[in-house]
């Protein structure tokens, strides 16, 4: 990125409590946000205007996931349920129970016929989206499952946990194929596949983010400088072009950190939130970033990234 700092385009402040998650739709037109205030809100990306607010969970919401056609949003809630919302018809079309405790994370597979959810009950559930039936219950970890993500072809699920591990699961069988653990055994607060699914980006509560090679099970890069010791903070990839790729994360010091993917150098620190920046999301096509913050702030910001 250039010496010119990325700029905040607008700030959204209509949630009443901590904004736990923000996600751009795959077509890039909408931004979904969810909060401890039990609401799911949809925002028009070009203008920042509120499009719709969904209510239907009985407790706060921790995570959200878009379907690839940008029609549906799935949410994970402390009320132990997973819900699916139809954006076109502005309604809740499904609400599934089965987890024995708070649902912490959720993700659609690429075909959008399956959903994976992770819970503080230490399990992953794989749901049939059409019927709402639980296809698999995987006793995945020995602590909270903090994130689940499908590989590019949908054949693998990666999960992370406060037990300090990342695990890879065969989607069809539910079998564990591989476990990755850092030497420090620090709690793993978030994980996601790279766009080509060869790598995973794993955040840990020792204020480190590690890029793992799936095939060799080795750490390729480590990113540091931010503060992450208490919360499950999201990180993401931003690919501006073939020669400019970045890793971006929130931080407990109120900044958003931008690292060069290859050099691991901090390129920018974006300042604007008053509290812990819990979530970041990269726009699928434009150089835009969304961020959200916890209770001291409760805001969402959309940033224009300068390459």
C-alpha positions in Angstrom: 0.0 0.0 0.0 1.1 3.6 -0.5 2.1 6.1 2.1 -1.4 7.6 1.8 -3.6 6.1 4.6 -6.8 4.2 3.9 -9.8 6.3 4.8 -13.1 5.7 6.5 -16.0 6.2 4.1 -18.8 6.0 6.7 -19.6 4.8 10.2 -22.8 2.9 11.1 -24.1 3.2 14.7 -27.6 1.6 14.8 -26.7 -1.5 16.8 -27.4 -1.1 20.6 -24.7 -3.5 21.8 -21.4 -5.1 20.6 -21.3 -5.8 16.9 -19.9 -9.3 16.8 -19.7 -9.8 13.0 -19.8 -8.0 9.7 -19.7 -9.8 6.3 -19.9 -8.5 2.7 -22.3 -10.4 0.4 -20.6 -12.3 -2.4 -22.0 -9.9 -5.0 -20.7 -7.0 -2.9 -24.0 -5.1 -2.8 -24.8 -5.6 0.9 -23.1 -5.8 4.2 -24.6 -7.9 7.0 -24.0 -7.2 10.6 -25.0 -9.1 13.7 -24.8 -8.1 17.3 -25.3 -8.9 21.0 -28.5 -6.9 20.6 -30.1 -10.0 18.8 -30.5 -8.1 15.5 -29.2 -8.9 12.0 -29.0 -5.7 9.9 -28.4 -5.3 6.2 -26.7 -2.2 4.8 -26.4 -0.9 1.2 -22.7 -0.9 0.5 -22.5 2.2 -1.8 -24.5 4.5 0.5 -24.2 2.9 3.9 -28.0 3.1 4.3 -29.9 0.5 6.4 -31.9 -1.8 4.1 -33.5 -4.1 6.6 -33.3 -5.2 10.3 -34.2 -8.8 11.2 -35.3 -10.0 14.6 -35.9 -13.6 15.6 -33.1 -14.8 17.9 -33.8 -14.8 21.6 -30.2 -14.0 22.6 -27.2 -12.3 21.0 -25.7 -13.4 17.7 -22.0 -14.3 17.3 -21.5 -15.0 13.6 -23.0 -14.8 10.2 -22.4 -16.3 6.7 -23.7 -15.5 3.3 -24.8 -18.0 0.7 -22.8 -17.7 -2.6 -25.9 -16.4 -4.5 -26.1 -13.6 -1.9 -29.8 -14.4 -1.2 -29.5 -16.0 2.3 -27.7 -15.2 5.5 -27.2 -17.8 8.2 -26.6 -16.7 11.8 -25.2 -18.4 15.0 -26.7 -17.4 18.3 -26.3 -17.7 22.0 -29.9 -19.1 22.1 -28.3 -22.4 20.9 -29.9 -22.1 17.4 -28.8 -21.5 13.8 -31.2 -19.3 11.7 -31.4 -18.7 8.0 -32.8 -15.4 6.6 -34.1 -14.8 3.1 -32.9 -11.4 1.9 -35.2 -11.2 -1.1 -38.4 -11.8 1.0 -37.0 -10.2 4.2 -38.0 -13.1 6.4 -36.6 -15.9 8.6 -37.0 -19.1 6.6 -35.4 -21.6 9.1 -34.3 -21.9 12.7 -32.6 -25.1 13.8 -31.9 -26.5 17.2 -29.5 -29.2 18.3 -26.5 -27.7 19.9 -26.5 -28.0 23.6 -25.0 -24.6 24.2 -24.3 -21.3 22.5 -23.6 -21.5 18.7 -20.4 -19.5 18.1 -19.7 -19.8 14.4 -21.5 -20.8 11.1 -20.6 -21.1 7.4 -22.2 -22.2 4.2 -20.4 -24.6 1.9 -19.7 -23.4 -1.7 -22.8 -25.2 -3.1 -24.9 -23.7 -0.3 -26.6 -27.1 0.3 -24.8 -27.5 3.7 -24.1 -25.4 6.7 -21.5 -26.1 9.3 -21.8 -24.7 12.8 -19.5 -24.7 15.8 -20.5 -24.3 19.5 -19.4 -23.9 23.0 -20.6 -27.4 23.4 -17.3 -28.4 21.6 -19.1 -29.9 18.6 -19.5 -29.2 14.9 -22.9 -29.8 13.3 -23.3 -30.2 9.6 -26.9 -29.3 8.5 -28.8 -30.1 5.3 -30.0 -26.6 4.2 -33.0 -27.9 2.3 -34.5 -30.0 5.1 -32.8 -28.6 8.2 -31.8 -32.1 9.2 -28.5 -32.6 11.1 -26.4 -34.8 8.9 -23.4 -35.1 11.3 -22.5 -34.2 14.9 -18.7 -34.1 15.2 -17.2 -34.1 18.7 -14.5 -31.8 17.3 -12.6 -30.2 20.2 -12.1 -30.1 23.9 -13.1 -26.4 24.2 -15.2 -23.8 22.3 -15.3 -24.2 18.6 -14.4 -20.6 17.5 -14.6 -20.9 13.7 -15.6 -23.2 10.9 -14.8 -22.8 7.2 -15.2 -24.9 4.0 -12.4 -25.4 1.5 -12.9 -24.0 -2.1 -14.3 -27.3 -3.4 -16.3 -28.0 -0.2 -14.6 -31.3 0.5 -12.9 -30.1 3.7 -14.0 -28.2 6.8 -11.4 -26.5 9.0 -12.2 -25.7 12.6 -10.4 -23.8 15.4 -10.8 -23.9 19.1 -9.7 -22.5 22.4 -8.2 -25.9 23.0 -5.3 -24.6 20.9 -5.8 -26.7 17.7 -7.0 -26.3 14.2 -8.5 -29.5 12.7 -9.4 -30.6 9.2 -12.5 -32.7 8.6 -13.7 -34.7 5.6 -17.0 -33.1 4.8 -18.6 -36.4 3.5 -17.5 -38.7 6.3 -16.9 -36.3 9.2 -13.5 -37.9 9.9 -10.6 -35.9 11.2 -7.8 -35.8 8.6 -5.3 -33.6 10.3 -4.6 -31.5 13.5 -2.4 -28.5 13.7 -1.1 -27.1 17.0 1.3 -24.3 17.6 4.2 -24.9 20.0 2.8 -22.4 22.5 -0.5 -24.3 22.6 -2.3 -20.9 22.6 -6.0 -20.8 22.2 -7.0 -20.5 18.5 -9.5 -17.8 18.1 -10.2 -17.8 14.4 -9.3 -19.8 11.2 -10.1 -19.5 7.5 -8.9 -21.0 4.3 -7.0 -18.9 1.8 -8.8 -18.3 -1.5 -7.0 -21.3 -3.2 -7.4 -23.4 0.0 -3.7 -24.4 0.1 -3.2 -22.3 3.2 -5.1 -21.4 6.4 -4.9 -18.2 8.4 -5.1 -18.9 12.1 -5.3 -16.3 14.9 -4.3 -17.2 18.4 -4.5 -15.6 21.8 -0.8 -15.0 22.0 -1.3 -11.9 19.7 -0.1 -13.9 16.6 -1.6 -14.8 13.3 0.0 -17.7 11.5 -0.2 -18.8 7.8 -0.1 -22.6 7.6 0.6 -24.7 4.5 -2.1 -27.4 4.5 0.0 -29.9 2.6 3.2 -29.6 4.6 1.5 -28.8 8.0 4.2 -26.1 8.4 3.9 -22.4 9.4 4.9 -20.3 6.4 4.5 -16.8 7.9 3.7 -15.2 11.3 2.1 -11.8 11.7 2.4 -9.8 14.9 2.1 -6.4 16.3 -1.6 -6.3 17.2 -3.1 -7.2 20.5 -5.2 -10.4 20.8 -5.3 -12.0 24.2 -9.0 -12.1 25.2 -11.4 -12.2 22.2 -12.0 -14.3 19.2 -11.0 -11.7 16.6 -11.5 -12.3 12.9 -8.7 -12.0 10.3 -8.9 -12.0 6.6 -7.0 -11.9 3.3 -7.2 -9.0 0.9 -6.0 -9.5 -2.7 -5.7 -6.2 -4.5 -4.0 -7.7 -7.6 -1.5 -10.4 -8.4 1.4 -8.6 -6.7 -0.4 -6.9 -3.7 -2.0 -9.2 -1.1 -2.5 -8.4 2.6 -3.5 -9.9 5.9 -5.9 -7.8 8.0 -7.1 -8.2 11.5 -8.8 -6.3 14.3 -7.1 -5.7 17.6 -7.9 -5.2 21.3 -6.0 -1.8 21.2 -8.8 -0.4 18.9 -6.7 -0.4 15.7 -7.1 -2.4 12.4 -3.7 -3.9 11.4 -2.7 -4.4 7.7 0.3 -6.6 7.0 1.9 -7.3 3.6 1.2 -11.0 3.1 4.7 -11.8 1.9 7.0 -9.5 3.9 4.9 -9.7 7.1 5.5 -6.0 7.6 2.8 -3.8 9.1 1.8 -1.5 6.2 -1.0 0.4 8.0 -2.8 0.8 11.3 -6.3 2.1 10.8 -7.6 4.1 13.7 -11.3 5.0 14.3 -12.9 2.6 16.7 -12.9 3.3 20.4 -12.9 -0.3 21.6 -11.8 -3.8 20.6 -12.1 -4.3 16.8 -13.6 -7.8 16.8 -14.3 -8.4 13.1 -13.0 -7.4 9.7 -14.4 -8.3 6.3 -13.0 -7.7 2.8 -15.2 -6.7 -0.1 -15.1 -9.4 -2.9 -14.2 -7.0 -5.7 -13.6 -3.4 -4.5 -10.8 -2.2 -2.2 -13.2 -1.9 0.7 -12.9 -3.2 4.2 -15.7 -3.4 6.9 -14.9 -3.5 10.6 -16.9 -3.7 13.8 -16.3 -3.2 17.5 -17.4 -4.3 20.9 -19.4 -2.6 23.7 -17.2 0.5 24.2 -18.0 1.4 20.6 -20.8 -0.7 19.0 -20.1 0.8 15.6 -19.4 -0.5 12.1 -17.0 1.3 9.8 -16.4 0.9 6.0 -12.9 1.8 4.8 -11.5 2.6 1.4 -8.2 0.8 1.1 -5.4 2.6 -0.7 -3.0 0.4 -2.7 
